[in-house]
Amino acid sequence: MSIIMKAAEEVGFKVTVIFEPFYRGSIDKWSRIEKSIRRLENRYMGSHVWLRNSDGSPVIFTFDVGPR
């Protein structure tokens, strides 16, 4: 991720992540997703290259991870 962040900064791109069905079959999928998001917050979301919405909040996408 650090390499991607550096490359994005060099070319003026924004970065985010998408959580896909990888976690769907996991019994503890939400705790795993929450742990991953906390790790991203602590390491990467403070960067100016992280994609943000109109109110300045960091953006993360999800795709078919299933119900909570």
mmCIF file as Biopython writes it, N, C-alpha, C and O atoms, coordinates in Angstrom:
data_model
#
loop_
_atom_site.group_PDB
_atom_site.id
_atom_site.type_symbol
_atom_site.label_atom_id
_atom_site.label_alt_id
_atom_site.label_comp_id
_atom_site.label_asym_id
_atom_site.label_entity_id
_atom_site.label_seq_id
_atom_site.pdbx_PDB_ins_code
_atom_site.Cartn_x
_atom_site.Cartn_y
_atom_site.Cartn_z
_atom_site.occupancy
_atom_site.B_iso_or_equiv
_atom_site.auth_seq_id
_atom_site.auth_asym_id
_atom_site.pdbx_PDB_model_num
ATOM 1   N N  . MET A ? 1  ? 0.827   -1.192  0.000   1.0 0.0 1  A 1 
ATOM 2   C CA . MET A ? 1  ? 0.000   0.000   0.000   1.0 0.0 1  A 1 
ATOM 3   C C  . MET A ? 1  ? 0.872   1.257   0.000   1.0 0.0 1  A 1 
ATOM 4   O O  . MET A ? 1  ? 0.531   2.247   -0.648  1.0 0.0 1  A 1 
ATOM 5   N N  . SER A ? 2  ? 1.969   1.224   0.706   1.0 0.0 2  A 1 
ATOM 6   C CA . SER A ? 2  ? 2.852   2.390   0.741   1.0 0.0 2  A 1 
ATOM 7   C C  . SER A ? 2  ? 3.358   2.758   -0.648  1.0 0.0 2  A 1 
ATOM 8   O O  . SER A ? 2  ? 3.463   3.938   -0.984  1.0 0.0 2  A 1 
ATOM 9   N N  . ILE A ? 3  ? 3.670   1.748   -1.453  1.0 0.0 3  A 1 
ATOM 10  C CA . ILE A ? 3  ? 4.139   1.985   -2.816  1.0 0.0 3  A 1 
ATOM 11  C C  . ILE A ? 3  ? 3.029   2.625   -3.655  1.0 0.0 3  A 1 
ATOM 12  O O  . ILE A ? 3  ? 3.278   3.553   -4.425  1.0 0.0 3  A 1 
ATOM 13  N N  . ILE A ? 4  ? 1.821   2.126   -3.498  1.0 0.0 4  A 1 
ATOM 14  C CA . ILE A ? 4  ? 0.679   2.684   -4.228  1.0 0.0 4  A 1 
ATOM 15  C C  . ILE A ? 4  ? 0.437   4.130   -3.816  1.0 0.0 4  A 1 
ATOM 16  O O  . ILE A ? 4  ? 0.185   4.986   -4.664  1.0 0.0 4  A 1 
ATOM 17  N N  . MET A ? 5  ? 0.511   4.401   -2.524  1.0 0.0 5  A 1 
ATOM 18  C CA . MET A ? 5  ? 0.305   5.768   -2.020  1.0 0.0 5  A 1 
ATOM 19  C C  . MET A ? 5  ? 1.360   6.716   -2.588  1.0 0.0 5  A 1 
ATOM 20  O O  . MET A ? 5  ? 1.043   7.828   -3.009  1.0 0.0 5  A 1 
ATOM 21  N N  . LYS A ? 6  ? 2.590   6.277   -2.598  1.0 0.0 6  A 1 
ATOM 22  C CA . LYS A ? 6  ? 3.678   7.113   -3.126  1.0 0.0 6  A 1 
ATOM 23  C C  . LYS A ? 6  ? 3.481   7.381   -4.620  1.0 0.0 6  A 1 
ATOM 24  O O  . LYS A ? 6  ? 3.648   8.510   -5.080  1.0 0.0 6  A 1 
ATOM 25  N N  . ALA A ? 7  ? 3.131   6.350   -5.363  1.0 0.0 7  A 1 
ATOM 26  C CA . ALA A ? 7  ? 2.901   6.512   -6.798  1.0 0.0 7  A 1 
ATOM 27  C C  . ALA A ? 7  ? 1.728   7.462   -7.053  1.0 0.0 7  A 1 
ATOM 28  O O  . ALA A ? 7  ? 1.796   8.301   -7.951  1.0 0.0 7  A 1 
ATOM 29  N N  . ALA A ? 8  ? 0.665   7.335   -6.275  1.0 0.0 8  A 1 
ATOM 30  C CA . ALA A ? 8  ? -0.499  8.218   -6.426  1.0 0.0 8  A 1 
ATOM 31  C C  . ALA A ? 8  ? -0.111  9.669   -6.175  1.0 0.0 8  A 1 
ATOM 32  O O  . ALA A ? 8  ? -0.553  10.569  -6.889  1.0 0.0 8  A 1 
ATOM 33  N N  . GLU A ? 9  ? 0.707   9.890   -5.168  1.0 0.0 9  A 1 
ATOM 34  C CA . GLU A ? 9  ? 1.157   11.236  -4.863  1.0 0.0 9  A 1 
ATOM 35  C C  . GLU A ? 9  ? 1.976   11.816  -6.021  1.0 0.0 9  A 1 
ATOM 36  O O  . GLU A ? 9  ? 1.831   12.989  -6.364  1.0 0.0 9  A 1 
ATOM 37  N N  . GLU A ? 10 ? 2.817   11.004  -6.604  1.0 0.0 10 A 1 
ATOM 38  C CA . GLU A ? 10 ? 3.692   11.461  -7.695  1.0 0.0 10 A 1 
ATOM 39  C C  . GLU A ? 10 ? 2.911   11.873  -8.940  1.0 0.0 10 A 1 
ATOM 40  O O  . GLU A ? 10 ? 3.319   12.786  -9.657  1.0 0.0 10 A 1 
ATOM 41  N N  . VAL A ? 11 ? 1.785   11.199  -9.198  1.0 0.0 11 A 1 
ATOM 42  C CA . VAL A ? 11 ? 1.025   11.498  -10.413 1.0 0.0 11 A 1 
ATOM 43  C C  . VAL A ? 11 ? -0.288  12.244  -10.155 1.0 0.0 11 A 1 
ATOM 44  O O  . VAL A ? 11 ? -1.024  12.546  -11.094 1.0 0.0 11 A 1 
ATOM 45  N N  . GLY A ? 12 ? -0.579  12.538  -8.895  1.0 0.0 12 A 1 
ATOM 46  C CA . GLY A ? 12 ? -1.777  13.304  -8.571  1.0 0.0 12 A 1 
ATOM 47  C C  . GLY A ? 12 ? -3.063  12.499  -8.530  1.0 0.0 12 A 1 
ATOM 48  O O  . GLY A ? 12 ? -4.143  13.055  -8.733  1.0 0.0 12 A 1 
ATOM 49  N N  . PHE A ? 13 ? -2.971  11.199  -8.272  1.0 0.0 13 A 1 
ATOM 50  C CA . PHE A ? 13 ? -4.149  10.351  -8.161  1.0 0.0 13 A 1 
ATOM 51  C C  . PHE A ? 13 ? -4.613  10.292  -6.711  1.0 0.0 13 A 1 
ATOM 52  O O  . PHE A ? 13 ? -3.889  10.677  -5.793  1.0 0.0 13 A 1 
ATOM 53  N N  . LYS A ? 14 ? -5.837  9.802   -6.527  1.0 0.0 14 A 1 
ATOM 54  C CA . LYS A ? 14 ? -6.381  9.519   -5.203  1.0 0.0 14 A 1 
ATOM 55  C C  . LYS A ? 14 ? -6.443  7.999   -5.030  1.0 0.0 14 A 1 
ATOM 56  O O  . LYS A ? 14 ? -6.515  7.253   -6.007  1.0 0.0 14 A 1 
ATOM 57  N N  . VAL A ? 15 ? -6.413  7.557   -3.773  1.0 0.0 15 A 1 
ATOM 58  C CA . VAL A ? 15 ? -6.373  6.132   -3.452  1.0 0.0 15 A 1 
ATOM 59  C C  . VAL A ? 15 ? -7.499  5.793   -2.487  1.0 0.0 15 A 1 
ATOM 60  O O  . VAL A ? 15 ? -7.830  6.587   -1.606  1.0 0.0 15 A 1 
ATOM 61  N N  . THR A ? 16 ? -8.081  4.623   -2.651  1.0 0.0 16 A 1 
ATOM 62  C CA . THR A ? 16 ? -9.019  4.061   -1.684  1.0 0.0 16 A 1 
ATOM 63  C C  . THR A ? 16 ? -8.948  2.542   -1.808  1.0 0.0 16 A 1 
ATOM 64  O O  . THR A ? 16 ? -8.122  2.018   -2.556  1.0 0.0 16 A 1 
ATOM 65  N N  . VAL A ? 17 ? -9.793  1.848   -1.092  1.0 0.0 17 A 1 
ATOM 66  C CA . VAL A ? 17 ? -9.855  0.384   -1.174  1.0 0.0 17 A 1 
ATOM 67  C C  . VAL A ? 17 ? -11.302 -0.038  -1.384  1.0 0.0 17 A 1 
ATOM 68  O O  . VAL A ? 17 ? -12.232 0.737   -1.159  1.0 0.0 17 A 1 
ATOM 69  N N  . ILE A ? 18 ? -11.472 -1.273  -1.816  1.0 0.0 18 A 1 
ATOM 70  C CA . ILE A ? 18 ? -12.795 -1.869  -1.924  1.0 0.0 18 A 1 
ATOM 71  C C  . ILE A ? 18 ? -12.758 -3.220  -1.214  1.0 0.0 18 A 1 
ATOM 72  O O  . ILE A ? 18 ? -11.860 -4.032  -1.438  1.0 0.0 18 A 1 
ATOM 73  N N  . PHE A ? 19 ? -13.748 -3.442  -0.358  1.0 0.0 19 A 1 
ATOM 74  C CA . PHE A ? 19 ? -13.896 -4.739  0.295   1.0 0.0 19 A 1 
ATOM 75  C C  . PHE A ? 19 ? -14.871 -5.540  -0.548  1.0 0.0 19 A 1 
ATOM 76  O O  . PHE A ? 19 ? -16.011 -5.128  -0.760  1.0 0.0 19 A 1 
ATOM 77  N N  . GLU A ? 20 ? -14.412 -6.692  -1.028  1.0 0.0 20 A 1 
ATOM 78  C CA . GLU A ? 20 ? -15.200 -7.541  -1.904  1.0 0.0 20 A 1 
ATOM 79  C C  . GLU A ? 20 ? -15.619 -8.816  -1.173  1.0 0.0 20 A 1 
ATOM 80  O O  . GLU A ? 20 ? -15.342 -8.950  0.019   1.0 0.0 20 A 1 
ATOM 81  N N  . PRO A ? 21 ? -16.281 -9.759  -1.855  1.0 0.0 21 A 1 
ATOM 82  C CA . PRO A ? 21 ? -16.820 -10.951 -1.208  1.0 0.0 21 A 1 
ATOM 83  C C  . PRO A ? 21 ? -15.804 -11.842 -0.488  1.0 0.0 21 A 1 
ATOM 84  O O  . PRO A ? 21 ? -16.189 -12.850 0.104   1.0 0.0 21 A 1 
ATOM 85  N N  . PHE A ? 22 ? -14.554 -11.502 -0.527  1.0 0.0 22 A 1 
ATOM 86  C CA . PHE A ? 22 ? -13.523 -12.292 0.150   1.0 0.0 22 A 1 
ATOM 87  C C  . PHE A ? 22 ? -13.922 -12.641 1.580   1.0 0.0 22 A 1 
ATOM 88  O O  . PHE A ? 22 ? -13.683 -13.763 2.028   1.0 0.0 22 A 1 
ATOM 89  N N  . TYR A ? 23 ? -14.518 -11.709 2.295   1.0 0.0 23 A 1 
ATOM 90  C CA . TYR A ? 23 ? -14.881 -11.923 3.696   1.0 0.0 23 A 1 
ATOM 91  C C  . TYR A ? 23 ? -16.245 -12.588 3.877   1.0 0.0 23 A 1 
ATOM 92  O O  . TYR A ? 23 ? -16.574 -13.017 4.983   1.0 0.0 23 A 1 
ATOM 93  N N  . ARG A ? 24 ? -17.024 -12.678 2.838   1.0 0.0 24 A 1 
ATOM 94  C CA . ARG A ? 24 ? -18.423 -13.091 2.963   1.0 0.0 24 A 1 
ATOM 95  C C  . ARG A ? 24 ? -18.611 -14.413 3.697   1.0 0.0 24 A 1 
ATOM 96  O O  . ARG A ? 24 ? -19.544 -14.522 4.493   1.0 0.0 24 A 1 
ATOM 97  N N  . GLY A ? 25 ? -17.785 -15.405 3.474   1.0 0.0 25 A 1 
ATOM 98  C CA . GLY A ? 25 ? -17.956 -16.707 4.103   1.0 0.0 25 A 1 
ATOM 99  C C  . GLY A ? 25 ? -17.371 -16.801 5.504   1.0 0.0 25 A 1 
ATOM 100 O O  . GLY A ? 25 ? -17.516 -17.830 6.165   1.0 0.0 25 A 1 
ATOM 101 N N  . SER A ? 26 ? -16.726 -15.762 5.959   1.0 0.0 26 A 1 
ATOM 102 C CA . SER A ? 26 ? -16.075 -15.788 7.263   1.0 0.0 26 A 1 
ATOM 103 C C  . SER A ? 26 ? -17.080 -15.515 8.380   1.0 0.0 26 A 1 
ATOM 104 O O  . SER A ? 26 ? -17.878 -14.582 8.293   1.0 0.0 26 A 1 
ATOM 105 N N  . ILE A ? 27 ? -17.033 -16.330 9.424   1.0 0.0 27 A 1 
ATOM 106 C CA . ILE A ? 27 ? -17.929 -16.160 10.566  1.0 0.0 27 A 1 
ATOM 107 C C  . ILE A ? 27 ? -17.725 -14.798 11.223  1.0 0.0 27 A 1 
ATOM 108 O O  . ILE A ? 27 ? -18.686 -14.160 11.652  1.0 0.0 27 A 1 
ATOM 109 N N  . ASP A ? 28 ? -16.487 -14.362 11.298  1.0 0.0 28 A 1 
ATOM 110 C CA . ASP A ? 28 ? -16.170 -13.090 11.957  1.0 0.0 28 A 1 
ATOM 111 C C  . ASP A ? 28 ? -15.853 -11.988 10.943  1.0 0.0 28 A 1 
ATOM 112 O O  . ASP A ? 28 ? -14.998 -11.135 11.184  1.0 0.0 28 A 1 
ATOM 113 N N  . LYS A ? 29 ? -16.561 -12.019 9.798   1.0 0.0 29 A 1 
ATOM 114 C CA . LYS A ? 29 ? -16.229 -11.091 8.713   1.0 0.0 29 A 1 
ATOM 115 C C  . LYS A ? 29 ? -16.279 -9.635  9.151   1.0 0.0 29 A 1 
ATOM 116 O O  . LYS A ? 29 ? -15.408 -8.856  8.763   1.0 0.0 29 A 1 
ATOM 117 N N  . TRP A ? 30 ? -17.272 -9.240  9.951   1.0 0.0 30 A 1 
ATOM 118 C CA . TRP A ? 30 ? -17.381 -7.822  10.319  1.0 0.0 30 A 1 
ATOM 119 C C  . TRP A ? 30 ? -16.262 -7.400  11.253  1.0 0.0 30 A 1 
ATOM 120 O O  . TRP A ? 30 ? -15.769 -6.277  11.151  1.0 0.0 30 A 1 
ATOM 121 N N  . SER A ? 31 ? -15.856 -8.261  12.147  1.0 0.0 31 A 1 
ATOM 122 C CA . SER A ? 31 ? -14.717 -7.891  13.006  1.0 0.0 31 A 1 
ATOM 123 C C  . SER A ? 31 ? -13.437 -7.820  12.180  1.0 0.0 31 A 1 
ATOM 124 O O  . SER A ? 31 ? -12.571 -6.990  12.456  1.0 0.0 31 A 1 
ATOM 125 N N  . ARG A ? 32 ? -13.305 -8.670  11.181  1.0 0.0 32 A 1 
ATOM 126 C CA . ARG A ? 32 ? -12.123 -8.624  10.303  1.0 0.0 32 A 1 
ATOM 127 C C  . ARG A ? 32 ? -12.129 -7.361  9.443   1.0 0.0 32 A 1 
ATOM 128 O O  . ARG A ? 32 ? -11.092 -6.724  9.260   1.0 0.0 32 A 1 
ATOM 129 N N  . ILE A ? 33 ? -13.294 -7.005  8.920   1.0 0.0 33 A 1 
ATOM 130 C CA . ILE A ? 33 ? -13.403 -5.788  8.122   1.0 0.0 33 A 1 
ATOM 131 C C  . ILE A ? 33 ? -13.126 -4.561  8.989   1.0 0.0 33 A 1 
ATOM 132 O O  . ILE A ? 33 ? -12.385 -3.667  8.581   1.0 0.0 33 A 1 
ATOM 133 N N  . GLU A ? 34 ? -13.717 -4.517  10.178  1.0 0.0 34 A 1 
ATOM 134 C CA . GLU A ? 34 ? -13.484 -3.386  11.088  1.0 0.0 34 A 1 
ATOM 135 C C  . GLU A ? 34 ? -12.011 -3.265  11.464  1.0 0.0 34 A 1 
ATOM 136 O O  . GLU A ? 34 ? -11.473 -2.159  11.523  1.0 0.0 34 A 1 
ATOM 137 N N  . LYS A ? 35 ? -11.363 -4.387  11.715  1.0 0.0 35 A 1 
ATOM 138 C CA . LYS A ? 35 ? -9.936  -4.367  12.026  1.0 0.0 35 A 1 
ATOM 139 C C  . LYS A ? 35 ? -9.127  -3.836  10.836  1.0 0.0 35 A 1 
ATOM 140 O O  . LYS A ? 35 ? -8.189  -3.059  11.014  1.0 0.0 35 A 1 
ATOM 141 N N  . SER A ? 36 ? -9.490  -4.254  9.645   1.0 0.0 36 A 1 
ATOM 142 C CA . SER A ? 36 ? -8.803  -3.769  8.439   1.0 0.0 36 A 1 
ATOM 143 C C  . SER A ? 36 ? -9.006  -2.274  8.258   1.0 0.0 36 A 1 
ATOM 144 O O  . SER A ? 36 ? -8.069  -1.559  7.904   1.0 0.0 36 A 1 
ATOM 145 N N  . ILE A ? 37 ? -10.219 -1.795  8.498   1.0 0.0 37 A 1 
ATOM 146 C CA . ILE A ? 37 ? -10.492 -0.359  8.369   1.0 0.0 37 A 1 
ATOM 147 C C  . ILE A ? 37 ? -9.697  0.431   9.397   1.0 0.0 37 A 1 
ATOM 148 O O  . ILE A ? 37 ? -9.135  1.476   9.070   1.0 0.0 37 A 1 
ATOM 149 N N  . ARG A ? 38 ? -9.642  -0.049  10.628  1.0 0.0 38 A 1 
ATOM 150 C CA . ARG A ? 38 ? -8.837  0.640   11.659  1.0 0.0 38 A 1 
ATOM 151 C C  . ARG A ? 38 ? -7.363  0.708   11.247  1.0 0.0 38 A 1 
ATOM 152 O O  . ARG A ? 38 ? -6.707  1.731   11.441  1.0 0.0 38 A 1 
ATOM 153 N N  . ARG A ? 39 ? -6.857  -0.370  10.687  1.0 0.0 39 A 1 
ATOM 154 C CA . ARG A ? 39 ? -5.467  -0.385  10.226  1.0 0.0 39 A 1 
ATOM 155 C C  . ARG A ? 39 ? -5.265  0.646   9.117   1.0 0.0 39 A 1 
ATOM 156 O O  . ARG A ? 39 ? -4.268  1.368   9.114   1.0 0.0 39 A 1 
ATOM 157 N N  . LEU A ? 40 ? -6.202  0.714   8.183   1.0 0.0 40 A 1 
ATOM 158 C CA . LEU A ? 40 ? -6.126  1.710   7.118   1.0 0.0 40 A 1 
ATOM 159 C C  . LEU A ? 40 ? -6.199  3.132   7.681   1.0 0.0 40 A 1 
ATOM 160 O O  . LEU A ? 40 ? -5.469  4.019   7.238   1.0 0.0 40 A 1 
ATOM 161 N N  . GLU A ? 41 ? -7.081  3.340   8.656   1.0 0.0 41 A 1 
ATOM 162 C CA . GLU A ? 41 ? -7.186  4.662   9.294   1.0 0.0 41 A 1 
ATOM 163 C C  . GLU A ? 41 ? -5.868  5.062   9.930   1.0 0.0 41 A 1 
ATOM 164 O O  . GLU A ? 41 ? -5.402  6.188   9.758   1.0 0.0 41 A 1 
ATOM 165 N N  . ASN A ? 42 ? -5.278  4.150   10.655  1.0 0.0 42 A 1 
ATOM 166 C CA . ASN A ? 42 ? -4.039  4.446   11.375  1.0 0.0 42 A 1 
ATOM 167 C C  . ASN A ? 42 ? -2.848  4.673   10.456  1.0 0.0 42 A 1 
ATOM 168 O O  . ASN A ? 42 ? -1.956  5.458   10.780  1.0 0.0 42 A 1 
ATOM 169 N N  . ARG A ? 43 ? -2.824  4.002   9.325   1.0 0.0 43 A 1 
ATOM 170 C CA . ARG A ? 43 ? -1.639  4.060   8.464   1.0 0.0 43 A 1 
ATOM 171 C C  . ARG A ? 43 ? -1.780  4.952   7.232   1.0 0.0 43 A 1 
ATOM 172 O O  . ARG A ? 43 ? -0.806  5.576   6.812   1.0 0.0 43 A 1 
ATOM 173 N N  . TYR A ? 44 ? -2.979  5.023   6.646   1.0 0.0 44 A 1 
ATOM 174 C CA . TYR A ? 44 ? -3.077  5.612   5.323   1.0 0.0 44 A 1 
ATOM 175 C C  . TYR A ? 44 ? -4.130  6.709   5.136   1.0 0.0 44 A 1 
ATOM 176 O O  . TYR A ? 44 ? -3.912  7.628   4.346   1.0 0.0 44 A 1 
ATOM 177 N N  . MET A ? 45 ? -5.245  6.639   5.827   1.0 0.0 45 A 1 
ATOM 178 C CA . MET A ? 45 ? -6.342  7.555   5.551   1.0 0.0 45 A 1 
ATOM 179 C C  . MET A ? 45 ? -6.043  9.017   5.893   1.0 0.0 45 A 1 
ATOM 180 O O  . MET A ? 45 ? -6.772  9.904   5.450   1.0 0.0 45 A 1 
ATOM 181 N N  . GLY A ? 46 ? -5.011  9.285   6.654   1.0 0.0 46 A 1 
ATOM 182 C CA . GLY A ? 46 ? -4.636  10.656  6.961   1.0 0.0 46 A 1 
ATOM 183 C C  . GLY A ? 46 ? -3.919  11.344  5.812   1.0 0.0 46 A 1 
ATOM 184 O O  . GLY A ? 46 ? -3.738  12.562  5.831   1.0 0.0 46 A 1 
ATOM 185 N N  . SER A ? 47 ? -3.512  10.581  4.819   1.0 0.0 47 A 1 
ATOM 186 C CA . SER A ? 47 ? -2.775  11.122  3.682   1.0 0.0 47 A 1 
ATOM 187 C C  . SER A ? 47 ? -3.686  11.961  2.787   1.0 0.0 47 A 1 
ATOM 188 O O  . SER A ? 47 ? -4.875  11.674  2.647   1.0 0.0 47 A 1 
ATOM 189 N N  . HIS A ? 48 ? -3.119  12.984  2.195   1.0 0.0 48 A 1 
ATOM 190 C CA . HIS A ? 48 ? -3.885  13.825  1.269   1.0 0.0 48 A 1 
ATOM 191 C C  . HIS A ? 48 ? -4.212  13.100  -0.040  1.0 0.0 48 A 1 
ATOM 192 O O  . HIS A ? 48 ? -5.018  13.597  -0.827  1.0 0.0 48 A 1 
ATOM 193 N N  . VAL A ? 49 ? -3.612  11.955  -0.283  1.0 0.0 49 A 1 
ATOM 194 C CA . VAL A ? 49 ? -3.940  11.204  -1.502  1.0 0.0 49 A 1 
ATOM 195 C C  . VAL A ? 49 ? -5.098  10.227  -1.298  1.0 0.0 49 A 1 
ATOM 196 O O  . VAL A ? 49 ? -5.564  9.609   -2.256  1.0 0.0 49 A 1 
ATOM 197 N N  . TRP A ? 50 ? -5.561  10.084  -0.060  1.0 0.0 50 A 1 
ATOM 198 C CA . TRP A ? 50 ? -6.700  9.189   0.181   1.0 0.0 50 A 1 
ATOM 199 C C  . TRP A ? 50 ? -7.966  9.864   -0.347  1.0 0.0 50 A 1 
ATOM 200 O O  . TRP A ? 50 ? -8.188  11.048  -0.093  1.0 0.0 50 A 1 
ATOM 201 N N  . LEU A ? 51 ? -8.792  9.123   -1.075  1.0 0.0 51 A 1 
ATOM 202 C CA . LEU A ? 51 ? -10.038 9.643   -1.622  1.0 0.0 51 A 1 
ATOM 203 C C  . LEU A ? 51 ? -10.971 10.075  -0.496  1.0 0.0 51 A 1 
ATOM 204 O O  . LEU A ? 51 ? -11.132 9.361   0.494   1.0 0.0 51 A 1 
ATOM 205 N N  . ARG A ? 52 ? -11.583 11.243  -0.650  1.0 0.0 52 A 1 
ATOM 206 C CA . ARG A ? 52 ? -12.502 11.787  0.358   1.0 0.0 52 A 1 
ATOM 207 C C  . ARG A ? 52 ? -13.800 12.226  -0.316  1.0 0.0 52 A 1 
ATOM 208 O O  . ARG A ? 52 ? -13.819 12.582  -1.494  1.0 0.0 52 A 1 
ATOM 209 N N  . ASN A ? 53 ? -14.878 12.192  0.457   1.0 0.0 53 A 1 
ATOM 210 C CA . ASN A ? 53 ? -16.153 12.663  -0.084  1.0 0.0 53 A 1 
ATOM 211 C C  . ASN A ? 53 ? -16.248 14.179  0.069   1.0 0.0 53 A 1 
ATOM 212 O O  . ASN A ? 53 ? -15.283 14.824  0.480   1.0 0.0 53 A 1 
ATOM 213 N N  . SER A ? 54 ? -17.398 14.744  -0.258  1.0 0.0 54 A 1 
ATOM 214 C CA . SER A ? 54 ? -17.540 16.201  -0.283  1.0 0.0 54 A 1 
ATOM 215 C C  . SER A ? 54 ? -17.404 16.850  1.094   1.0 0.0 54 A 1 
ATOM 216 O O  . SER A ? 54 ? -17.096 18.039  1.185   1.0 0.0 54 A 1 
ATOM 217 N N  . ASP A ? 55 ? -17.629 16.091  2.165   1.0 0.0 55 A 1 
ATOM 218 C CA . ASP A ? 55 ? -17.447 16.687  3.498   1.0 0.0 55 A 1 
ATOM 219 C C  . ASP A ? 55 ? -16.064 16.388  4.092   1.0 0.0 55 A 1 
ATOM 220 O O  . ASP A ? 55 ? -15.792 16.712  5.248   1.0 0.0 55 A 1 
ATOM 221 N N  . GLY A ? 56 ? -15.201 15.769  3.289   1.0 0.0 56 A 1 
ATOM 222 C CA . GLY A ? 56 ? -13.826 15.517  3.718   1.0 0.0 56 A 1 
ATOM 223 C C  . GLY A ? 56 ? -13.586 14.194  4.413   1.0 0.0 56 A 1 
ATOM 224 O O  . GLY A ? 56 ? -12.471 13.927  4.862   1.0 0.0 56 A 1 
ATOM 225 N N  . SER A ? 57 ? -14.612 13.357  4.513   1.0 0.0 57 A 1 
ATOM 226 C CA . SER A ? 57 ? -14.463 12.048  5.152   1.0 0.0 57 A 1 
ATOM 227 C C  . SER A ? 57 ? -13.819 11.053  4.185   1.0 0.0 57 A 1 
ATOM 228 O O  . SER A ? 57 ? -14.090 11.097  2.985   1.0 0.0 57 A 1 
ATOM 229 N N  . PRO A ? 58 ? -12.969 10.156  4.696   1.0 0.0 58 A 1 
ATOM 230 C CA . PRO A ? 58 ? -12.346 9.148   3.836   1.0 0.0 58 A 1 
ATOM 231 C C  . PRO A ? 58 ? -13.392 8.209   3.236   1.0 0.0 58 A 1 
ATOM 232 O O  . PRO A ? 58 ? -14.394 7.887   3.876   1.0 0.0 58 A 1 
ATOM 233 N N  . VAL A ? 59 ? -13.146 7.779   2.007   1.0 0.0 59 A 1 
ATOM 234 C CA . VAL A ? 59 ? -14.062 6.899   1.286   1.0 0.0 59 A 1 
ATOM 235 C C  . VAL A ? 59 ? -13.483 5.491   1.224   1.0 0.0 59 A 1 
ATOM 236 O O  . VAL A ? 59 ? -12.298 5.301   0.953   1.0 0.0 59 A 1 
ATOM 237 N N  . ILE A ? 60 ? -14.346 4.508   1.482   1.0 0.0 60 A 1 
ATOM 238 C CA . ILE A ? 60 ? -14.039 3.088   1.278   1.0 0.0 60 A 1 
ATOM 239 C C  . ILE A ? 60 ? -15.245 2.502   0.545   1.0 0.0 60 A 1 
ATOM 240 O O  . ILE A ? 60 ? -16.389 2.820   0.870   1.0 0.0 60 A 1 
ATOM 241 N N  . PHE A ? 61 ? -14.992 1.659   -0.426  1.0 0.0 61 A 1 
ATOM 242 C CA . PHE A ? 61 ? -16.068 1.014   -1.162  1.0 0.0 61 A 1 
ATOM 243 C C  . PHE A ? 61 ? -16.237 -0.423  -0.678  1.0 0.0 61 A 1 
ATOM 244 O O  . PHE A ? 61 ? -15.294 -1.051  -0.198  1.0 0.0 61 A 1 
ATOM 245 N N  . THR A ? 62 ? -17.471 -0.928  -0.818  1.0 0.0 62 A 1 
ATOM 246 C CA . THR A ? 62 ? -17.736 -2.337  -0.545  1.0 0.0 62 A 1 
ATOM 247 C C  . THR A ? 62 ? -18.491 -2.911  -1.735  1.0 0.0 62 A 1 
ATOM 248 O O  . THR A ? 62 ? -19.186 -2.198  -2.459  1.0 0.0 62 A 1 
ATOM 249 N N  . PHE A ? 63 ? -18.340 -4.196  -1.915  1.0 0.0 63 A 1 
ATOM 250 C CA . PHE A ? 63 ? -19.045 -4.882  -2.987  1.0 0.0 63 A 1 
ATOM 251 C C  . PHE A ? 63 ? -19.429 -6.271  -2.508  1.0 0.0 63 A 1 
ATOM 252 O O  . PHE A ? 63 ? -18.565 -7.119  -2.283  1.0 0.0 63 A 1 
ATOM 253 N N  . ASP A ? 64 ? -20.710 -6.498  -2.353  1.0 0.0 64 A 1 
ATOM 254 C CA . ASP A ? 64 ? -21.240 -7.825  -2.070  1.0 0.0 64 A 1 
ATOM 255 C C  . ASP A ? 64 ? -20.570 -8.522  -0.881  1.0 0.0 64 A 1 
ATOM 256 O O  . ASP A ? 64 ? -20.242 -9.706  -0.961  1.0 0.0 64 A 1 
ATOM 257 N N  . VAL A ? 65 ? -20.366 -7.786  0.225   1.0 0.0 65 A 1 
ATOM 258 C CA . VAL A ? 65 ? -19.800 -8.430  1.405   1.0 0.0 65 A 1 
ATOM 259 C C  . VAL A ? 65 ? -20.882 -9.090  2.258   1.0 0.0 65 A 1 
ATOM 260 O O  . VAL A ? 65 ? -20.571 -9.772  3.235   1.0 0.0 65 A 1 
ATOM 261 N N  . GLY A ? 66 ? -22.148 -8.890  1.894   1.0 0.0 66 A 1 
ATOM 262 C CA . GLY A ? 66 ? -23.246 -9.523  2.595   1.0 0.0 66 A 1 
ATOM 263 C C  . GLY A ? 66 ? -23.797 -8.650  3.709   1.0 0.0 66 A 1 
ATOM 264 O O  . GLY A ? 66 ? -23.239 -7.594  4.007   1.0 0.0 66 A 1 
ATOM 265 N N  . PRO A ? 67 ? -24.895 -9.087  4.329   1.0 0.0 67 A 1 
ATOM 266 C CA . PRO A ? 67 ? -25.539 -8.296  5.390   1.0 0.0 67 A 1 
ATOM 267 C C  . PRO A ? 67 ? -24.743 -8.305  6.681   1.0 0.0 67 A 1 
ATOM 268 O O  . PRO A ? 67 ? -23.920 -9.190  6.913   1.0 0.0 67 A 1 
ATOM 269 N N  . ARG A ? 68 ? -24.990 -7.343  7.491   1.0 0.0 68 A 1 
ATOM 270 C CA . ARG A ? 68 ? -24.335 -7.239  8.804   1.0 0.0 68 A 1 
ATOM 271 C C  . ARG A ? 68 ? -24.978 -8.169  9.777   1.0 0.0 68 A 1 
ATOM 272 O O  . ARG A ? 68 ? -24.569 -8.227  10.937  1.0 0.0 68 A 1 
#
